[in-house]
Amino acid sequence: MPIKDVDTPLSADKLPEQQLDLPDKSKSLQNELLDRGYKLCQGTHEGIWKALLAKPYKESHSHAALSARGLMGYVLTEIAALPTEKRFGEVINEIRTLSAEWNSLNVSGTVNHEKVCSLPCETVSKLDSFFGGFSDQYQSRPRQVGEMLSKTDPSGQPIPEHITEEMIAEWMELDVYFNNVLHHYGSTSEEELKKYVGRLETITLEYVLHSSPASQNLQEFDGLIEEMEKHE
């Protein structure tokens, strides 16, 4: 993750015809994503419910899980604007290029301090750039979730550590569940799948978009505190 090029059976520029059948929270998320112009997230969210509301078919759960993982990926990259992971083939090509240069220096297999310390500056710069970019683009999932929460929090204040830890654990559980459903690792029910989708929608609405009544009240409360502090 993030999942790239996720095809969903719905257009990303209009709500599904079955929207009347959506839970209220799902409708709210659809409208929020549309209003804010997050078309990738909105399209994958539609894909979840297109699969769940369609006439039951063999791969409906797997397709819903695929779209759910797509939504999770786009929440990170489209909403939180985290770096997009390079495609596997691109990384392999970069490694091959660096490997060829490394071998041409006659270092491979006979590494010693003198040879490593005397590498050409150009080679050292390429290695430094590759590993620096790799670290940023292939962050651990917990680090991604922590950065997502920090970047989307409107207060600009550090998020309490226990909340971050709880959200990371929740995100990881969702990630594992949807991956298992997608690849048919075990079985699930439509009821269970909808519950997990609901949990993902709650995170997206309340902790990423901050559009729930509870989060709005919290923002108003923070505003009152700031106003009181100005007059102290």
Disulfide bonds with the S-S distance in Angstrom:
none
